[in-house]
């Protein structure tokens, strides 16, 4: 049961284009009592842009433990507080998790607002499957940790999303090419919603070579999206036997469809196998 305290509003802010802020976010910032902010200067600029004047409590990675008590104290006194990050949706690779957890513990109501998020914005335009994905934050800056992290994700079947900096992007692309192979698809989205927004999508080898030749500019904030590992299920002798039997009575497409349902394997891979085998058998007869 939620007790009669103040509410904590999670308010997304623009990731670049100021017009991306929602009406609801502006109205919420006007009505609350305090703002808990990751970046005081950026939040103040945002508030000034919409003629909003509110007290700002600092909440960043270096003072989160210390200032949570102050924020919780105000919430318990029935003050409404908005949590904002430097840009985008709060707590996504930003401070705020500890505050949210404490609010749940104290039975303080949390009201999340929908809004800008660079991860989802980049993913929507990536051309890479978005039905299943994992977000891994920033690629580690130290070489040993970076290689370890990339190796650990080599066989991850979901789409992988990283943040990266312009200073380290070359090193990361080089390691990704080495571990994931040249044909894995990758998208680089930089400076999203801003004037210099750029989205590049191709094989890792192509992107890396273009970057080395300065034909791809990687400045500002970068989101890296990598296609997942394509796990191909082998066609076992048992499956081949089923195909052989069904092929006597049905077309190749029907045979592939029925076998896929029996053995829980993708129909397309079975159909390709049948076509290849049929062509090979024809060639043998000609010889």
Residue frames relative to the residue before (quaternion, step in Angstrom):
aa qw qx qy qz dx dy dz
X 1.0000 0.0000 0.0000 0.0000 0.00 0.00 0.00
X 0.3615 -0.7290 0.5417 0.2110 3.60 -0.88 1.02
X 0.3346 -0.7626 0.5224 0.1833 3.59 -0.73 1.07
X 0.6048 -0.5872 0.4107 0.3475 3.58 -1.29 0.31
X 0.2631 0.7332 -0.5698 0.2617 3.55 0.35 1.34
X 0.6613 -0.4309 0.3830 0.4799 3.55 -1.27 -0.31
X 0.4385 -0.6827 0.5157 0.2750 3.59 -1.27 0.20
X 0.2751 -0.7162 0.6110 0.1949 3.55 -1.18 0.63
X 0.1527 -0.7906 0.5899 0.0597 3.58 -0.63 1.16
X 0.2263 -0.7403 0.6161 0.1456 3.58 -0.90 0.94
X 0.0413 -0.8506 0.5214 -0.0536 3.56 -0.28 1.33
X 0.2836 -0.7591 0.5621 0.1655 3.61 -0.52 1.15
X 0.1663 -0.7683 0.6108 0.0943 3.57 -1.12 0.73
X 0.6790 -0.5103 0.3170 0.4221 3.64 -1.14 0.44
X 0.3870 -0.7093 0.5401 0.2355 3.57 -1.15 0.70
X 0.8018 -0.0014 -0.0065 0.5975 3.57 1.29 -0.06
X 0.7821 0.2890 -0.1383 0.5344 3.53 0.55 -1.21
X 0.4451 -0.7359 0.4519 0.2371 3.55 -0.54 1.23
X 0.6142 0.5842 -0.3366 0.4101 3.59 1.17 -0.62
X 0.5888 0.6126 -0.3607 0.3847 3.59 1.23 -0.30
X 0.4957 0.6318 -0.4576 0.3816 3.60 1.19 -0.08
X 0.4165 -0.7260 0.4902 0.2431 3.60 -0.99 0.77
X 0.6284 -0.5211 0.4170 0.3996 3.57 -1.27 0.41
X 0.6456 0.5377 -0.3178 0.4394 3.53 1.00 -0.86
X 0.6309 0.5330 -0.3304 0.4569 3.60 1.04 -0.81
X 0.6557 0.5087 -0.3073 0.4657 3.59 0.95 -0.89
X 0.6670 0.5023 -0.2988 0.4621 3.58 0.91 -0.93
X 0.6413 0.5248 -0.3198 0.4595 3.57 1.04 -0.81
X 0.6668 0.5032 -0.2971 0.4625 3.59 0.93 -0.92
X 0.6349 0.5265 -0.3283 0.4605 3.59 1.13 -0.56
X 0.7467 0.4521 -0.2160 0.4375 3.58 1.03 -0.82
X 0.6259 0.5698 -0.3573 0.3950 3.62 1.04 -0.63
X 0.5514 -0.6339 0.4446 0.3105 3.58 -1.32 0.27
X 0.8003 0.0547 0.0010 0.5970 3.57 1.05 -0.82
X 0.2379 -0.7275 0.6170 0.1832 3.55 -1.34 0.29
X 0.2060 -0.7366 0.6321 0.1242 3.57 -0.92 0.99
X 0.0127 -0.8580 0.5078 -0.0764 3.56 -0.36 1.27
X 0.4669 -0.6679 0.5139 0.2681 3.55 -1.12 0.82
X 0.8010 0.1216 -0.0297 0.5855 3.58 1.02 -0.84
X 0.3755 -0.7787 0.4621 0.1978 3.57 -0.22 1.32
X 0.6968 0.4951 -0.2859 0.4331 3.59 0.79 -1.02
X 0.6783 0.4854 -0.2963 0.4653 3.59 0.91 -0.90
X 0.6471 0.5092 -0.3194 0.4690 3.57 1.02 -0.78
X 0.6381 0.5296 -0.3229 0.4562 3.57 1.00 -0.81
X 0.6362 0.5199 -0.3254 0.4680 3.60 1.02 -0.80
X 0.6425 0.5245 -0.3128 0.4628 3.57 1.02 -0.87
X 0.6687 0.5030 -0.2953 0.4611 3.59 0.90 -0.93
X 0.6501 0.5235 -0.3094 0.4556 3.58 0.98 -0.87
X 0.6137 0.5749 -0.3360 0.4241 3.55 1.09 -0.76
X 0.7730 0.2891 -0.1508 0.5442 3.58 1.15 -0.69
X 0.4801 -0.7111 0.4014 0.3205 3.56 1.30 0.48
X 0.4009 0.6871 -0.4914 0.3546 3.55 0.93 0.99
X 0.0766 -0.7920 0.6048 0.0323 3.58 -0.87 0.92
X 0.1857 0.7715 -0.5806 0.1822 3.55 -0.53 1.22
X 0.5319 -0.6032 0.4740 0.3585 3.60 -1.13 0.58
X 0.2056 -0.7886 0.5717 0.0951 3.59 -0.98 0.87
X 0.1705 -0.7528 0.6306 0.0811 3.55 -0.93 1.04
X 0.4030 -0.7291 0.5005 0.2355 3.59 -0.76 1.02
X 0.0888 0.7775 -0.6181 0.0744 3.58 -0.98 0.89
X 0.2411 0.7586 -0.5680 0.2094 3.58 -0.09 1.30
X 0.7659 -0.4211 0.2311 0.4275 3.58 -1.29 0.16
X 0.6914 0.4893 -0.2854 0.4485 3.61 1.14 -0.52
X 0.7945 0.2657 -0.1556 0.5233 3.61 1.15 -0.37
X 0.3220 0.7935 -0.4774 0.1968 3.59 1.28 0.15
X 0.6546 0.5139 -0.3161 0.4556 3.61 0.89 -0.93
X 0.6906 0.5100 -0.2671 0.4378 3.55 0.90 -1.02
X 0.7862 0.3884 -0.1884 0.4422 3.60 0.77 -1.03
X 0.4585 0.6767 -0.4538 0.3548 3.59 1.25 -0.14
X 0.6296 0.5546 -0.3344 0.4292 3.60 0.95 -0.87
X 0.6593 0.5112 -0.2998 0.4627 3.57 0.99 -0.89
X 0.6678 0.5005 -0.2951 0.4653 3.58 0.97 -0.90
X 0.6590 0.5042 -0.3027 0.4689 3.58 0.94 -0.93
X 0.6200 0.5574 -0.3334 0.4402 3.57 1.02 -0.81
X 0.6711 0.4889 -0.2869 0.4778 3.58 1.00 -0.86
X 0.6341 0.5252 -0.3229 0.4667 3.57 1.04 -0.77
X 0.6566 0.5082 -0.3031 0.4677 3.58 1.02 -0.80
X 0.6650 0.4690 -0.2839 0.5071 3.57 1.28 -0.47
X 0.5604 -0.6522 0.3395 0.3812 3.57 1.34 0.49
X 0.4122 0.6659 -0.5018 0.3673 3.58 1.13 0.68
X 0.3224 -0.7358 0.5631 0.1938 3.58 -1.00 0.82
X 0.0874 -0.8170 0.5699 -0.0084 3.57 -0.82 1.03
X 0.2399 -0.7449 0.6057 0.1440 3.57 -1.10 0.79
X 0.2318 -0.7480 0.6079 0.1314 3.56 -0.95 0.94
X 0.0460 0.7895 -0.6099 0.0506 3.58 -0.76 1.06
X 0.3185 -0.7231 0.5765 0.2082 3.56 -1.16 0.63
X 0.7348 -0.3804 0.2960 0.4772 3.58 -1.28 -0.10
X 0.7560 -0.1725 0.1302 0.6179 3.56 1.10 -0.82
X 0.7747 0.3418 -0.2488 0.4703 3.56 -1.10 0.69
X 0.7304 -0.4102 0.3205 0.4422 3.53 -1.29 -0.44
X 0.4813 -0.6933 0.4549 0.2841 3.63 -0.70 1.04
X 0.8113 0.2853 -0.2745 0.4301 3.53 -1.35 0.66
X 0.5824 0.5399 -0.4015 0.4562 3.65 1.21 -0.14
X 0.8025 -0.1756 0.0305 0.5694 3.54 -0.02 1.40
X 0.6391 0.4685 -0.3172 0.5210 3.57 1.25 0.52
X 0.6592 -0.4978 0.3668 0.4279 3.61 -1.23 0.28
X 0.5052 0.6608 -0.4739 0.2889 3.55 -1.24 0.44
X 0.5257 0.6568 -0.4050 0.3581 3.57 1.17 -0.52
X 0.6761 0.5005 -0.2982 0.4510 3.59 0.87 -0.95
X 0.6374 0.5225 -0.3179 0.4686 3.56 1.05 -0.79
X 0.6447 0.5186 -0.3149 0.4650 3.59 0.94 -0.90
X 0.6553 0.5202 -0.3071 0.4536 3.57 0.92 -0.93
X 0.6655 0.5006 -0.2992 0.4658 3.57 0.97 -0.86
X 0.6204 0.5399 -0.3346 0.4601 3.59 1.08 -0.73
X 0.6322 0.5152 -0.3291 0.4761 3.59 0.99 -0.79
X 0.6541 0.5272 -0.3035 0.4496 3.56 1.00 -0.91
X 0.7343 0.4137 -0.2181 0.4920 3.59 1.01 -0.86
X 0.4412 -0.7094 0.4381 0.3318 3.61 1.34 0.02
X 0.3555 0.7091 -0.5121 0.3296 3.57 1.07 0.82
X 0.4634 -0.7082 0.4611 0.2667 3.57 -0.81 0.99
X 0.1628 -0.7721 0.6109 0.0646 3.56 -0.97 0.98
X 0.0856 -0.8011 0.5923 0.0090 3.57 -0.79 1.05
X 0.1272 -0.8198 0.5546 0.0641 3.63 -0.28 1.21
X 0.2378 -0.7568 0.5938 0.1346 3.57 -0.96 0.90
X 0.4281 -0.6780 0.5189 0.2964 3.63 -1.01 0.68
X 0.2439 0.7879 -0.5436 0.1555 3.57 -1.13 0.52
X 0.8282 -0.2754 0.1808 0.4533 3.53 -1.35 -0.31
X 0.1131 0.7503 -0.6451 0.0903 3.54 -1.12 0.84
X 0.4243 -0.7472 0.4508 0.2419 3.60 -0.50 1.18
X 0.6006 0.5780 -0.3573 0.4214 3.59 1.09 -0.72
X 0.7194 0.4354 -0.2402 0.4849 3.57 0.79 -1.07
X 0.6119 0.5512 -0.3451 0.4502 3.59 1.04 -0.76
X 0.6875 0.4732 -0.2759 0.4767 3.58 0.90 -0.96
X 0.6506 0.5343 -0.3145 0.4387 3.58 0.94 -0.90
X 0.6483 0.5444 -0.3200 0.4254 3.59 0.96 -0.86
X 0.7610 0.3476 -0.1841 0.5159 3.60 1.14 -0.61
X 0.4622 0.7474 -0.3930 0.2707 3.58 1.31 0.06
X 0.3380 -0.7320 0.5244 0.2738 3.60 1.05 -0.66
X 0.5993 0.5159 -0.3473 0.5040 3.56 1.32 0.33
X 0.6309 -0.5704 0.3509 0.3917 3.65 -0.92 0.82
X 0.1491 -0.8281 0.5392 0.0344 3.57 -0.81 1.04
X 0.4470 0.7087 -0.4493 0.3099 3.60 1.25 0.13
X 0.7745 0.0881 -0.0568 0.6239 3.59 1.23 -0.53
X 0.1944 0.7894 -0.5645 0.1430 3.60 -0.71 1.00
X 0.2014 -0.7494 0.6138 0.1452 3.55 -1.31 0.35
X 0.2671 -0.7530 0.5842 0.1431 3.55 -1.05 0.83
X 0.1496 -0.8378 0.5243 0.0295 3.58 -0.68 1.13
X 0.5359 -0.6458 0.4061 0.3616 3.60 1.21 0.34
X 0.7514 -0.3231 0.2722 0.5069 3.57 -1.12 -0.69
X 0.4751 -0.6102 0.5416 0.3295 3.57 -1.12 0.67
X 0.5520 -0.6393 0.4084 0.3461 3.64 -0.80 0.91
X 0.4753 -0.7049 0.4571 0.2612 3.58 -1.00 0.84
X 0.6736 0.4793 -0.2991 0.4765 3.59 1.09 -0.68
X 0.5959 -0.6355 0.3632 0.3304 3.57 -0.89 1.01
X 0.6755 0.5103 -0.3009 0.4390 3.59 0.80 -1.01
X 0.6938 0.4641 -0.2662 0.4820 3.58 0.92 -0.94
X 0.6184 0.5543 -0.3350 0.4451 3.57 1.10 -0.75
X 0.6666 0.4961 -0.2902 0.4748 3.58 0.92 -0.96
X 0.6437 0.5323 -0.3134 0.4518 3.57 0.99 -0.89
X 0.6627 0.5088 -0.2976 0.4620 3.58 0.95 -0.92
X 0.6770 0.4925 -0.2905 0.4634 3.60 0.87 -0.95
X 0.6430 0.5194 -0.3171 0.4650 3.60 0.99 -0.83
X 0.6579 0.5325 -0.3136 0.4304 3.57 0.98 -0.83
X 0.7267 0.4177 -0.2274 0.4957 3.59 1.21 -0.48
X 0.3464 0.7833 -0.4651 0.2242 3.58 1.28 0.03
X 0.7918 0.2816 -0.1379 0.5242 3.59 0.95 -0.86
X 0.3369 0.7255 -0.5150 0.3081 3.57 1.22 0.51
X 0.3177 -0.7957 0.4912 0.1571 3.58 -0.62 1.14
X 0.6156 0.5290 -0.3572 0.4622 3.58 1.21 -0.34
X 0.5954 -0.5159 0.4578 0.4119 3.58 -1.27 0.30
X 0.2456 -0.7891 0.5535 0.1033 3.58 -0.92 0.97
X 0.1026 -0.7984 0.5924 0.0331 3.58 -0.91 0.95
X 0.0494 -0.7853 0.6170 -0.0126 3.54 -0.97 0.99
X 0.3072 -0.6267 0.6559 0.2874 3.49 -1.44 0.18
X 0.0322 0.7923 -0.6093 0.0008 3.58 -1.13 0.55
X 0.3980 -0.7031 0.5366 0.2435 3.55 -1.23 0.48
X 0.6276 -0.5435 0.4019 0.3862 3.58 -1.23 0.48
X 0.6404 0.5569 -0.3193 0.4216 3.58 1.06 -0.76
X 0.7875 0.3368 -0.1629 0.4898 3.59 1.04 -0.75
X 0.4257 0.7546 -0.4401 0.2360 3.60 1.24 -0.21
X 0.6303 0.5490 -0.3397 0.4311 3.61 0.97 -0.80
X 0.6654 0.5038 -0.2972 0.4638 3.58 0.93 -0.93
X 0.6656 0.5061 -0.3015 0.4582 3.55 0.96 -0.86
X 0.6447 0.5178 -0.3183 0.4636 3.59 0.95 -0.87
X 0.6376 0.5366 -0.3164 0.4532 3.57 1.03 -0.82
X 0.6849 0.4712 -0.2791 0.4806 3.58 0.94 -0.89
X 0.6340 0.5274 -0.3284 0.4605 3.59 1.03 -0.77
X 0.6364 0.5248 -0.3150 0.4693 3.56 1.03 -0.82
X 0.6668 0.5156 -0.2918 0.4522 3.56 0.96 -0.91
X 0.7657 0.3915 -0.1980 0.4704 3.60 0.84 -0.98
X 0.7663 0.3894 -0.1994 0.4706 3.59 0.92 -0.90
X 0.4961 -0.6568 0.4326 0.3679 3.59 1.23 -0.31
X 0.6300 -0.6122 0.3483 0.3271 3.54 -1.18 0.59
X 0.7043 0.5046 -0.2711 0.4192 3.61 1.14 -0.50
X 0.4722 0.6668 -0.4586 0.3493 3.60 1.23 -0.12
X 0.4080 -0.7309 0.4956 0.2319 3.58 -0.88 0.93
X 0.0230 -0.8032 0.5947 -0.0261 3.55 -1.01 0.85
X 0.1380 -0.7653 0.6217 0.0933 3.56 -1.19 0.62
X 0.1445 -0.7541 0.6357 0.0801 3.54 -1.00 0.92
X 0.0281 -0.7856 0.6179 -0.0144 3.57 -0.70 1.11
X 0.0060 0.8271 -0.5597 0.0512 3.58 -0.59 1.12
X 0.8537 0.1074 -0.1057 0.4984 3.53 -1.21 0.69
X 0.0639 0.8524 -0.5146 0.0674 3.57 0.96 0.90
X 0.8393 0.1513 -0.2010 0.4819 3.53 -1.09 1.01
X 0.6075 0.5499 -0.3578 0.4478 3.61 1.26 -0.03
X 0.7333 -0.4301 0.2957 0.4356 3.58 -1.31 0.17
X 0.7593 0.3805 -0.1902 0.4924 3.60 0.97 -0.91
X 0.2274 0.8077 -0.5152 0.1747 3.59 1.19 0.41
X 0.0625 0.7824 -0.6156 0.0704 3.57 -0.96 0.96
X 0.0638 -0.7816 0.6202 0.0201 3.56 -1.04 0.83
X 0.0537 -0.8005 0.5966 -0.0188 3.57 -0.64 1.17
X 0.0200 0.8100 -0.5840 0.0486 3.58 -0.83 0.98
X 0.3506 0.7029 -0.5593 0.2650 3.57 -0.75 1.09
X 0.7075 -0.3816 0.3340 0.4922 3.58 -1.28 -0.32
X 0.6326 -0.5484 0.3811 0.3922 3.58 -1.14 0.63
X 0.6442 0.5382 -0.3268 0.4343 3.60 0.92 -0.90
X 0.6630 0.5058 -0.3015 0.4623 3.59 0.95 -0.89
X 0.6643 0.5067 -0.2991 0.4610 3.58 0.89 -0.98
X 0.6648 0.5135 -0.3041 0.4493 3.59 0.91 -0.93
X 0.6760 0.4901 -0.2949 0.4646 3.60 0.91 -0.91
X 0.6451 0.5112 -0.3194 0.4695 3.59 1.01 -0.77
X 0.6411 0.5235 -0.3206 0.4606 3.56 1.06 -0.80
X 0.6484 0.5281 -0.3142 0.4494 3.60 0.96 -0.89
X 0.7162 0.4270 -0.2375 0.4983 3.59 1.12 -0.72
X 0.4772 -0.7074 0.3966 0.3386 3.57 1.36 0.28
X 0.4453 0.6817 -0.4631 0.3500 3.58 1.14 0.63
X 0.6960 0.2892 -0.2411 0.6114 3.54 1.37 0.02
X 0.2179 -0.7868 0.5682 0.1031 3.55 -0.66 1.11
X 0.0541 -0.8020 0.5948 -0.0005 3.58 -0.78 1.05
X 0.2409 0.7446 -0.5810 0.2236 3.53 0.03 1.32
X 0.7528 0.3876 -0.2702 0.4583 3.56 -1.24 0.34
X 0.7450 -0.3815 0.2967 0.4597 3.56 -1.25 -0.50
X 0.1273 -0.8281 0.5459 0.0034 3.57 -0.81 1.07
X 0.1239 -0.7394 0.6564 0.0835 3.54 -1.12 0.83
X 0.1712 -0.7771 0.6019 0.0675 3.57 -0.84 1.07
X 0.0361 -0.7893 0.6130 0.0038 3.57 -0.86 0.97
X 0.0703 -0.8198 0.5679 -0.0227 3.56 -0.70 1.14
X 0.4721 -0.6744 0.4845 0.2959 3.57 -0.88 0.91
X 0.5383 -0.6543 0.4368 0.3021 3.56 -1.09 0.72
X 0.6456 -0.5125 0.4025 0.3982 3.53 -1.32 0.29
X 0.3094 -0.7621 0.5457 0.1604 3.56 -0.85 1.01
X 0.1356 -0.8173 0.5589 0.0363 3.53 -0.14 1.33
X 0.1500 -0.8084 0.5666 0.0536 3.54 -0.44 1.22
X 0.3354 -0.7502 0.5383 0.1869 3.54 -0.69 1.12
X 0.4156 -0.7279 0.4896 0.2400 3.57 -0.73 1.07
X 0.4052 -0.6833 0.5522 0.2531 3.51 -1.17 0.69
X 0.2435 -0.8112 0.5212 0.1046 3.55 -0.24 1.32
X 0.6832 -0.4738 0.3649 0.4190 3.53 -1.35 0.19
X 0.6071 0.5627 -0.3395 0.4467 3.56 1.13 -0.69
X 0.6637 0.4911 -0.2896 0.4842 3.56 1.01 -0.90
X 0.6362 0.5366 -0.3201 0.4527 3.57 1.00 -0.85
X 0.6314 0.5335 -0.3232 0.4607 3.57 1.06 -0.78
X 0.6384 0.5214 -0.3153 0.4702 3.59 1.03 -0.85
X 0.6409 0.5318 -0.3098 0.4587 3.57 0.98 -0.91
X 0.6578 0.5343 -0.2998 0.4382 3.56 0.95 -0.95
X 0.6740 0.4931 -0.2894 0.4678 3.57 0.98 -0.89
X 0.7123 0.4700 -0.2625 0.4504 3.59 0.82 -1.04
X 0.5961 0.6012 -0.3534 0.3980 3.56 1.12 -0.66
X 0.5904 0.5896 -0.3532 0.4232 3.56 1.20 -0.51
X 0.7814 0.3486 -0.1479 0.4960 3.57 1.13 -0.67
X 0.7951 0.2602 -0.1249 0.5333 3.61 1.17 -0.51
X 0.6196 -0.5118 0.4346 0.4065 3.55 -1.35 0.20
X 0.6828 -0.4831 0.3421 0.4282 3.59 -1.26 0.26
X 0.6608 0.5173 -0.3082 0.4480 3.58 0.98 -0.87
X 0.6678 0.4912 -0.2870 0.4800 3.56 0.98 -0.91
X 0.6211 0.5429 -0.3256 0.4620 3.58 1.05 -0.80
X 0.6644 0.5026 -0.2929 0.4692 3.57 0.95 -0.96
X 0.6549 0.5276 -0.3043 0.4475 3.58 0.97 -0.90
X 0.6900 0.4803 -0.2807 0.4630 3.59 0.83 -0.99
X 0.6624 0.5068 -0.2995 0.4633 3.58 0.98 -0.89
X 0.6253 0.5460 -0.3356 0.4453 3.60 1.04 -0.77
X 0.6707 0.4884 -0.2922 0.4756 3.58 1.06 -0.76
X 0.6463 0.5254 -0.3160 0.4543 3.57 1.06 -0.75
X 0.8194 0.2735 -0.1015 0.4934 3.59 0.83 -1.06
X 0.4112 -0.7369 0.4551 0.2842 3.62 1.28 0.15
X 0.4806 0.6194 -0.4616 0.4150 3.56 0.80 1.07
X 0.6211 -0.5814 0.3715 0.3717 3.58 -1.09 0.66
X 0.5240 -0.6709 0.4450 0.2780 3.52 -0.92 1.02
X 0.6519 0.5574 -0.3188 0.4033 3.59 0.94 -0.93
X 0.6564 0.5119 -0.3122 0.4578 3.57 0.98 -0.86
X 0.6466 0.5114 -0.3137 0.4711 3.59 1.07 -0.74
X 0.6512 0.5181 -0.3110 0.4592 3.57 0.99 -0.87
X 0.6403 0.5179 -0.3184 0.4696 3.58 1.02 -0.84
X 0.6301 0.5327 -0.3215 0.4646 3.57 1.04 -0.83
X 0.6689 0.5053 -0.2967 0.4574 3.60 0.92 -0.93
X 0.6484 0.5162 -0.3108 0.4653 3.59 0.98 -0.82
X 0.6596 0.5110 -0.2978 0.4638 3.54 0.95 -0.95
X 0.6578 0.5055 -0.3006 0.4706 3.58 0.98 -0.90
X 0.6390 0.5328 -0.3195 0.4535 3.59 1.01 -0.84
X 0.6645 0.4994 -0.2915 0.4734 3.58 0.98 -0.87
X 0.6425 0.5221 -0.3147 0.4643 3.56 1.02 -0.81
X 0.6499 0.5196 -0.3083 0.4612 3.58 1.02 -0.85
X 0.6346 0.5276 -0.3169 0.4674 3.60 1.06 -0.77
X 0.6578 0.5199 -0.3006 0.4547 3.55 0.98 -0.91
X 0.6345 0.5389 -0.3197 0.4525 3.57 1.07 -0.80
X 0.6493 0.5268 -0.3041 0.4564 3.56 1.06 -0.84
X 0.6395 0.5285 -0.3106 0.4639 3.55 1.08 -0.78
X 0.6512 0.4989 -0.3065 0.4829 3.56 1.11 -0.66
